[in-house]
Structures are given as C-alpha cells and as structure tokens.
Amino acid sequence: MGIAVPSILRDRIIKCMPSEERWVVLVGPYEHHSNPLSWRQSLAEVIEIRLDKDGSIDMEDLRQKLKSYRDADRPIMGSFSACSIVTGFCTDTRAVTKLLHQFGTFACFDFAAR
C-alpha cells in the first residue's frame, strides 16, 4: 500500500499528496484501539462507520461512504473487528464483505476476539 511513513514526515507528505492517491480506510465504531491507531499514523484517511439501532455496523452509512469515496476515485479498504472484545458483539462479516466488494473495496477483519 505504501502508506507507512515516519510520523515526523506524515503531515508534510499528506499536504503534497494528490487526494486521489490517499487511501481511505473505513473502520467500525467498536474497534480495538490498535486497528484505527495504526491507520491514523499512516498516510490513510480514517473514516468511522456509525452504529445502527441494533449496535451493528450501519450498512447504509457504510454504503453512502463507499459511494462518496468511490466517486472521488480514492483507493478504499474496510478494516473491521469481526467481534468486539468489550461487548462480544459479532459483525456480519459476510454482509459487510459483500457490500465492500460491490464497490471494489478491500475487506480486512480482525478475528482475534472471535
């Protein structure tokens, strides 16, 4: 992906990068802190997906954000927990993956808590 850089250079490089080259990483609202933290320290733009009324990933919010960034011609990856280590709530990984793939997006899941 080519997005890991020394922290001292991160802001300088982002200012010089064309936006269409900057990765968008979509994360869930109940991630272990190490997931979004590693992306926030990279050149990626990290976007959090909301929860729906049942406490799951809001699929409509995910769809809207996928459409928005795809239309901006940005490379996109979804990086989600398969299961929350705090609540035990499990993500419907198949449904999320299916939606991500409909938009040509990479899907990555952390199964550590499962």
C-alpha positions as CSV (number, residue, x, y, z in Angstrom):
1,M,0.0,0.0,0.0
2,G,2.9,2.3,0.5
3,I,1.3,4.4,3.3
4,A,3.6,3.8,6.3
5,V,5.9,6.8,6.9
6,P,7.8,8.2,9.8
7,S,5.5,10.3,12.0
8,I,7.6,13.4,11.6
9,L,7.0,13.4,7.8
10,R,3.3,12.4,7.8
11,D,1.7,15.9,7.7
12,R,4.2,17.2,5.1
13,I,3.7,14.2,2.8
14,I,-0.1,14.4,3.1
15,K,0.0,18.1,2.1
16,C,1.8,17.2,-1.1
17,M,-0.2,14.1,-2.0
18,P,-2.9,14.3,-4.6
19,S,-6.1,13.3,-2.8
20,E,-6.9,10.6,-5.3
21,E,-3.7,8.8,-4.2
22,R,-4.5,8.9,-0.5
23,W,-6.1,5.7,0.8
24,V,-9.4,5.8,2.7
25,V,-9.7,3.2,5.5
26,L,-13.2,2.6,6.8
27,V,-13.3,1.3,10.4
28,G,-16.1,0.3,12.7
29,P,-17.1,2.1,15.9
30,Y,-16.1,-0.7,18.2
31,E,-12.6,-1.5,17.1
32,H,-9.8,-2.4,19.4
33,H,-7.7,0.8,19.6
34,S,-4.8,-0.8,17.7
35,N,-6.8,-1.0,14.5
36,P,-7.6,2.6,13.9
37,L,-4.4,3.8,15.6
38,S,-2.2,2.1,13.1
39,W,-4.1,3.6,10.2
40,R,-4.2,7.1,11.7
41,Q,-0.4,7.0,12.0
42,S,-0.2,6.2,8.2
43,L,-1.0,8.3,5.2
44,A,-4.5,7.0,5.1
45,E,-7.6,9.0,5.9
46,V,-9.5,7.1,8.6
47,I,-13.3,7.2,8.5
48,E,-15.5,5.7,11.2
49,I,-18.8,4.0,10.2
50,R,-21.7,4.6,12.6
51,L,-23.7,2.0,14.5
52,D,-27.2,1.2,13.6
53,K,-30.0,1.0,16.2
54,D,-29.1,-2.6,17.0
55,G,-25.5,-1.8,17.7
56,S,-24.2,-3.3,14.4
57,I,-22.3,-1.5,11.6
58,D,-24.7,0.8,9.9
59,M,-24.8,-0.7,6.5
60,E,-26.5,2.4,4.9
61,D,-23.8,4.7,6.4
62,L,-21.2,2.3,5.0
63,R,-22.9,2.3,1.6
64,Q,-23.0,6.1,1.5
65,K,-19.4,6.5,2.5
66,L,-18.3,3.8,-0.1
67,K,-20.2,5.7,-2.8
68,S,-18.8,9.0,-1.8
69,Y,-15.2,7.9,-1.8
70,R,-15.5,5.7,-4.9
71,D,-17.0,8.7,-6.8
72,A,-13.9,10.7,-5.7
73,D,-11.7,7.9,-7.3
74,R,-10.0,7.1,-4.0
75,P,-8.5,3.7,-3.1
76,I,-10.6,2.3,-0.2
77,M,-10.2,-0.5,2.3
78,G,-12.6,-1.6,5.1
79,S,-10.8,-2.7,8.3
80,F,-13.2,-4.0,10.9
81,S,-13.3,-6.2,14.0
82,A,-15.1,-9.5,13.5
83,C,-16.1,-9.4,17.1
84,S,-15.9,-6.8,19.9
85,I,-13.6,-7.8,22.8
86,V,-15.7,-5.5,25.0
87,T,-19.3,-6.4,24.2
88,G,-18.9,-9.7,22.4
89,F,-21.0,-8.3,19.6
90,C,-20.1,-10.0,16.3
91,T,-20.0,-8.3,12.9
92,D,-21.9,-9.9,10.0
93,T,-18.6,-10.2,8.1
94,R,-20.2,-11.8,5.0
95,A,-22.7,-8.9,4.6
96,V,-20.0,-6.3,5.2
97,T,-17.6,-8.0,2.8
98,K,-20.3,-8.3,0.1
99,L,-21.0,-4.6,0.3
100,L,-17.4,-3.7,0.3
101,H,-16.7,-5.9,-2.8
102,Q,-19.7,-4.3,-4.6
103,F,-17.7,-1.1,-4.5
104,G,-14.4,-2.8,-5.5
105,T,-13.1,-2.3,-2.0
106,F,-10.7,-4.5,0.0
107,A,-12.1,-6.1,3.1
108,C,-10.0,-6.8,6.2
109,F,-11.2,-8.3,9.5
110,D,-9.6,-8.8,12.9
111,F,-10.7,-12.1,14.2
112,A,-8.6,-12.0,17.4
113,A,-11.6,-11.9,19.8
114,R,-13.6,-14.5,18.0
